Each structure stands twice: as structure tokens, then as C-alpha cells.
Amino acid sequence: MNRAKIFIAFTILLALAFQVSAQSIQFPNEIKGYEFFGNGKLKDLQMTVSSKTDVKKIFGENCEKDCDYDADWLIGFEYYEDYWVKAVRTDQDEKPTYFDSKFLGKLKSIEIRPKKQLSFIDISFPDIFQKTIMTTFIDERLGKDRKKINDVFLDSDGLMYVIYRQIKYGDINDKKVESHNKGDLVLISYETSKELYETLFVFQK
């Protein structure tokens, strides 16, 4: 094999290596043992690139938005299907930018939920994750409320873990049995990163 052929072969292998690397590091901070992108069925999907057709190739024709990931997990997909307008400030003035139509139908986010209670109480999230508290009102009657409180761990790549904390009942008497215990995993969400999101918009021509 001459040098030219060796160089071409090396270039092809290098390109493939970069492609595999790019796919595998979309969400490099996945918690060990729950690497749905790193080692799971999602490893060949890419945010803003993959389509419903790509999802069906992995999960079957009946899985476009919601289906089983496997016996233990449910999975849901969301796609870019609408146009948005966004205002951005430039050096001269503020101009509207528009959602680039080439991304319509492409993968926006993925949500994975355990089918059974799964405790994350002993999992320590590294400092790369920013912790916030999310409060959701799920029952409001005559000023009496029931609200769910979750801990949210989010990194800069769009990876989010939602962990159940508690439900506060206010003055409502008919308290129902809670479906989670403190520290249970509610869901894992893979979102389009902020950096990637900024590339989805173009200035109006």
C-alpha cells in the first residue's frame, strides 16, 4: 500500500473517530450506571440533528414521542416543530432572529422516567451540576394548595436530574399517599444545550 492510500485510510478512520467521539460526549456528565447516551440506546441520537425517523429505527415504528425504553424505563421525545421569533441585541440595534427551518422536525429533548421507584438518595452530584429547587402547584382550591417540591441538578450540556423532595399540603385535609419517597428519581432530561440552542436562529434576510 503506497503512502497516498495509507493517508486516505488514516483520514477516513480519523473522521470516523471524531464522529463517534462527538456523539459520545454530548452528555459527558451522566451519572455512572445511568449512561443512556454514553452506553445505552441513545448513543446514536444527536440533538438538533436526529429526526423521528432516526428514533423509530431504534425504538420501532410505534415510538415517535412516547414509548418504553425497556422493561424498567419510559422514554419521551420532543422535536422542533414550530417557528419561534427571538430578539437579539447587536452593536447597532435590536434585530429579530428567526428559527432556522432546517431544524424543523429535529430532536429537541428526551425525557426518561423510571417505571418503579428508584432512590437516588445516596448519589452525590459533582460540582459540575447546578442545584436548584423546583416548586410545582398541583392542587389549588379556595386558596388552599398542594405543591410538589423537587431538587433539580442541571449541567451546562443540558443534562438534568429531577429528584423528589416532598409534597406540602397547606390546609387540604384529604392528603393522598405520595408516589415517591424523598430522594427518589423523578426523571432524567436531556435538553438542547444553551450553546447549541443559540445556533438554531438566523437573522431575517
Backbone torsions as a table, in degrees:
resi	resn	phi	psi	omega
1	MET	NA	124.9	-178.7
2	ASN	-77.4	172.9	-175.2
3	ARG	-63.3	-36.1	-179.3
4	ALA	-61.6	-45.0	-179.5
5	LYS	-66.7	-39.0	178.9
6	ILE	-63.0	-42.9	-179.9
7	PHE	-63.0	-42.7	179.1
8	ILE	-63.3	-45.1	179.8
9	ALA	-62.2	-41.4	179.3
10	PHE	-64.4	-39.9	179.8
11	THR	-63.3	-43.3	179.2
12	ILE	-62.6	-46.4	179.9
13	LEU	-63.1	-38.4	179.2
14	LEU	-65.3	-40.9	179.2
15	ALA	-64.3	-42.0	178.3
16	LEU	-64.1	-39.2	179.7
17	ALA	-63.5	-42.7	177.9
18	PHE	-64.3	-37.7	-179.8
19	GLN	-65.1	-46.0	179.1
20	VAL	-63.3	-42.1	179.8
21	SER	-62.0	-42.7	-178.8
22	ALA	-62.4	-37.9	-179.5
23	GLN	-72.2	-38.6	-172.9
24	SER	-76.8	-19.6	-177.2
25	ILE	-105.0	17.5	176.3
26	GLN	-57.2	-41.3	-179.2
27	PHE	-132.2	76.6	-173.9
28	PRO	-71.6	-10.5	-175.0
29	ASN	-102.6	19.3	177.5
30	GLU	-56.9	140.6	178.0
31	ILE	-67.0	134.5	-178.4
32	LYS	-56.7	132.2	-178.0
33	GLY	95.9	-11.4	-179.8
34	TYR	-131.9	43.5	-177.8
35	GLU	-89.4	75.4	-178.6
36	PHE	-68.4	-30.2	175.2
37	PHE	-89.8	-43.0	-176.0
38	GLY	-65.5	-44.9	-176.3
39	ASN	-129.0	0.3	-173.6
40	GLY	-101.8	-161.2	-176.2
41	LYS	-69.9	-15.2	-176.0
42	LEU	-88.8	-1.3	-171.5
43	LYS	-61.9	-23.9	-179.1
44	ASP	-96.1	1.4	178.4
45	LEU	-94.6	146.9	179.2
46	GLN	-133.4	132.0	177.5
47	MET	-61.0	139.0	180.0
48	THR	67.2	1.6	-179.7
49	VAL	-118.9	-49.0	-177.3
50	SER	-72.3	152.9	-177.0
51	SER	-120.3	-179.2	176.6
52	LYS	-61.1	-35.2	178.3
53	THR	-61.9	-41.5	178.9
54	ASP	-64.7	-39.0	178.9
55	VAL	-64.8	-42.9	-179.2
56	LYS	-65.1	-31.6	178.4
57	LYS	-63.2	-29.5	-178.5
58	ILE	-91.3	-42.3	-171.3
59	PHE	-110.0	-0.4	178.0
60	GLY	101.4	161.5	-175.1
61	GLU	-62.1	-27.3	-177.7
62	ASN	-85.9	0.1	-178.5
63	CYS	-109.4	95.2	176.0
64	GLU	-110.3	-40.1	-179.6
65	LYS	-125.3	-44.2	-177.6
66	ASP	-136.9	135.5	177.0
67	CYS	-169.3	-173.3	175.3
68	ASP	-82.9	133.8	168.8
69	TYR	-76.2	-47.4	172.8
70	ASP	-161.3	-159.4	-176.6
71	ALA	-68.6	-18.1	-173.8
72	ASP	-110.7	-12.5	-172.3
73	TRP	-134.5	145.8	170.2
74	LEU	-103.8	149.2	-179.0
75	ILE	-135.5	143.9	178.3
76	GLY	-134.4	144.0	-177.9
77	PHE	-120.6	142.8	174.4
78	GLU	-127.4	140.2	-175.5
79	TYR	-121.7	159.0	173.4
80	TYR	-77.4	108.8	-174.4
81	GLU	-126.4	1.0	-178.8
82	ASP	-131.7	160.0	173.4
83	TYR	-88.0	141.2	174.5
84	TRP	-125.5	154.4	173.7
85	VAL	-115.5	135.8	-179.4
86	LYS	-134.0	136.4	178.5
87	ALA	-94.2	133.5	177.8
88	VAL	-130.4	138.8	-178.6
89	ARG	-87.2	130.8	175.7
90	THR	-110.1	-175.6	-179.7
91	ASP	-66.0	-33.0	-176.4
92	GLN	-91.3	-54.3	-176.0
93	ASP	-156.6	-174.2	-179.9
94	GLU	-99.3	120.2	-177.4
95	LYS	-117.8	144.9	178.0
96	PRO	-76.2	142.3	172.1
97	THR	-115.9	151.8	-174.4
98	TYR	-122.0	148.8	178.1
99	PHE	-62.0	127.5	-178.4
100	ASP	-71.7	120.3	-174.0
101	SER	-62.1	-18.1	-179.3
102	LYS	-67.6	-14.4	179.2
103	PHE	-95.8	-1.6	177.8
104	LEU	-61.1	134.4	-179.6
105	GLY	83.2	-0.5	-179.5
106	LYS	-90.3	160.9	-173.2
107	LEU	-68.3	127.1	-179.3
108	LYS	-102.7	-46.4	-177.8
109	SER	-158.8	161.3	178.0
110	ILE	-134.5	136.3	179.2
111	GLU	-124.8	131.3	-179.6
112	ILE	-122.3	130.6	-179.7
113	ARG	-126.1	138.0	175.6
114	PRO	-72.5	142.4	179.1
115	LYS	-75.3	-27.2	178.6
116	LYS	-122.1	164.7	178.7
117	GLN	-59.0	134.4	-178.1
118	LEU	-136.7	114.0	-175.7
119	SER	-81.8	130.9	171.9
120	PHE	-112.6	18.4	-172.7
121	ILE	-60.9	-29.7	-177.0
122	ASP	-98.1	4.4	-179.7
123	ILE	-89.6	127.5	177.0
124	SER	-100.7	120.3	179.9
125	PHE	-82.2	133.9	179.9
126	PRO	-66.6	166.8	-176.1
127	ASP	-64.8	-15.9	179.3
128	ILE	-63.2	-20.5	178.9
129	PHE	-92.2	135.7	173.5
130	GLN	-93.6	128.9	-178.2
131	LYS	-98.3	130.4	173.4
132	THR	-133.4	168.1	177.0
133	ILE	-113.1	129.2	-179.3
134	MET	-111.1	123.6	178.9
135	THR	-112.7	127.6	-179.4
136	THR	-123.9	124.1	176.4
137	PHE	-81.0	122.1	-175.3
138	ILE	-116.1	-1.2	177.8
139	ASP	-161.3	117.3	178.5
140	GLU	-132.0	117.8	179.9
141	ARG	-139.8	115.0	177.2
142	LEU	53.0	40.0	177.7
143	GLY	84.0	-5.3	178.3
144	LYS	-97.8	130.3	-170.2
145	ASP	-125.9	161.2	171.2
146	ARG	-130.5	121.1	-175.8
147	LYS	-129.5	141.3	179.5
148	LYS	-97.5	134.7	-179.6
149	ILE	-119.2	123.5	180.0
150	ASN	-124.9	150.7	169.6
151	ASP	-91.0	135.0	-178.4
152	VAL	-119.3	128.8	177.5
153	PHE	-116.3	118.8	-173.3
154	LEU	-130.8	134.2	175.4
155	ASP	-106.1	177.0	-175.2
156	SER	-74.6	-10.9	-179.8
157	ASP	-91.0	-3.2	179.4
158	GLY	96.5	11.1	178.0
159	LEU	-88.3	127.7	-176.1
160	MET	-134.4	133.7	173.2
161	TYR	-114.1	128.6	177.7
162	VAL	-109.5	119.9	-175.4
163	ILE	-115.7	130.0	-177.3
164	TYR	-69.3	136.0	176.1
165	ARG	-111.3	-59.7	-179.4
166	GLN	-171.3	168.5	168.7
167	ILE	-116.6	129.5	175.4
168	LYS	-103.0	131.9	-170.4
169	TYR	-100.1	-7.9	-176.4
170	GLY	60.5	-128.5	-178.8
171	ASP	-106.6	9.6	-179.5
172	ILE	-70.6	130.9	-174.5
173	ASN	-85.2	-32.8	-173.2
174	ASP	-86.0	68.5	179.8
175	LYS	-70.1	130.1	179.2
176	LYS	-95.6	158.5	178.1
177	VAL	-66.0	130.4	-178.2
178	GLU	-72.3	144.4	-176.9
179	SER	-85.3	-11.0	178.7
180	HIS	-130.2	156.3	169.3
181	ASN	-101.7	158.2	179.1
182	LYS	-55.7	130.5	179.7
183	GLY	94.0	-4.2	178.2
184	ASP	-72.8	144.9	174.3
185	LEU	-73.7	126.2	175.8
186	VAL	-89.0	-49.3	179.5
187	LEU	-164.4	161.8	170.0
188	ILE	-118.0	130.7	-178.5
189	SER	-123.2	134.0	174.6
190	TYR	-111.8	112.0	-176.2
191	GLU	-110.5	163.1	169.9
192	THR	-65.6	127.0	-178.3
193	SER	-64.8	157.0	-179.6
194	LYS	-59.9	-41.0	-179.9
195	GLU	-62.8	-44.1	179.4
196	LEU	-70.2	-35.5	-179.6
197	TYR	-59.4	-36.9	-178.4
198	GLU	-63.9	-21.6	-178.6
199	THR	-84.2	-4.3	-175.6
200	LEU	-83.3	-6.8	-174.1
201	PHE	-116.0	145.8	179.5
202	VAL	-129.2	153.8	175.0
203	PHE	-70.6	144.4	177.0
204	GLN	-65.1	134.0	-178.5
205	LYS	-80.0	NA	NA
